[in-house]
Amino acid sequence: MGEKAIIKAVDRDGIAEKIGLLPGDEILSINGQSFQDFLDYKFLMTDEKIKLKIKATDGSIREFTIYKSFDEGLGVEFANPLMDDIKRCKNKCIFCFVDQMPPGLRQSLYVKDDDYRLSTAFGTFITLTNLSQQELNRIVKLGLSPMYVSVHATSPEIRNFMMKNPRSGEVLDMLKFLTSHHILIHCQIVLCPEINDGVILEQTLKDLADLWPQILSVAVVPVGLTKFRQNLYPLRAFTRDEADDVINFVENFQKQCLKKHKTRLVFAADEFYCIAQRPVPAYETYEEFYQLENGVGMMALLKRQIEQNMAKLPSTLHRKRKVTIATGVSAHRFLQQILKPMRNVKGLEFTVHPITNNFFGNSVTVAGLITGSDLMEQLKGRETGDALLIPDVMLKDGDIFLDDLKVKDVEDFLETKLEVVKVNGKDFLNAILGGKWGM
């Protein structure tokens, strides 16, 4: 086994509680087999007859035989859900965001994971560079699908240059192996000006499209740069014209894929449209919205959700309400435009305030990287009204900003109420209006 499978908590009325398992107990084996991690655990737990070997907190060994349905679990939470060490990244990517983080933040922000188990469980992107053939075979054996892979370039020379890992050039062979065994894959390409764009991007997309239908989607996202790039490769951001060119290329490639595969397959991140100052594409063009967490289609989805609920807007509020909406620079113009009909609601006053990212540098424009300190600095002394609305993507665990400030810290400093809003059109409108209003 990896780290011990020690139980942290037991669900009420679950199997574990019924047989008397307690926090601190350790599962040693299932049906006589030890297990490496949560993947083995889940695989072994699919049997309907289970023999558990447990080491209790007092050191005694206990055994149980239980009968369960195919998809029923024990009802436990483990101290380490992975049950093993995280597989770390072995690359030295020229665009790595972690390398651009300032010192002094919480340690978890500096962890460079590259773990195929987290990829299939939580949708984190991996590079495949630290996988052995044995691990590739395990992915196939367990049917770990879909996987999320950072490709960047299929050219061995370019990928080696970008990732500084001699194994990085093997990505296309690895993708072919996985897809030939019916593993579905979502890909991302972090695009760097004059490095993997242009003809390199064209070849990469062609290579990935050749692996359709096992390649489900490809996201093209602009490189993220902070002001903490001392002694790192001299990358630069995309200009407005360059972003426009990327969008045109991607949309033309989409047309080819639609004709050949009946899917657009490749999608440019919302940030490219913000840089180019172009409206985001229609909701329908994002198909299954496979890569929302990667910033692809979030604005189109939010626009659709807001428009669907605009008809339910009240003409007048029973109680006057004034709020401030804090967002990133990239989304400011979009929100101003999409919320324009709400200016007609009598008794409602709202301001959309763009927060410049002084913490990471003003080239970082997305709302998810805004810190509590920037909110405090830029809204200090301003009249925020009844509440300051912030999107939940700014926070970890619903309460902590990237700079470790908590919601209450910002509330106390600004002497205002912070309302954390889900990035959902219905919830967003309700928060602005201060009530359900039949939505």
Buried (B, 14 or more C-beta within 10 A) or exposed (E): BBEBBBBEEBEEEBBBBEBEBBBEBBBBBBEEEBBEBBBBBEBBBEEEEBBBBBBBEEEEEBEBEBEBEEEBBBBBEBBBEBBBEBBEBBBEBBBBBEBBBBEEBEEEBEEBBBBBBBBBBEBBBBBBBBBEEEBBEBBBEBEBBBBBBBBBBBBBEBBBBBBBBEBBBBBBEBBBBBBEBEBBBBBBBBBBBEBBBBEBBEBBBEBBBEBBEBBBBBBBBBBBBBBBBEEEBEBEBBEEEBBBBBBEBBBEBBEBBBEEEEBBBBBBBBBBBBBBEBEBBEBEBBBEBBBBBBBBBBBBBBBBBBEEBBEEBBEEBEEEBBBBBBBBBBBBBBBBEBBEEBEEBEBBBBBBBBBBBBBBBEBBBBBBBBBBBBBBBBBEEEEBBBBBBBBBBBBBEEEBBBBBBBBEBBBEBBEBBBBBBEBBBBBBBBBBBBBEBEB
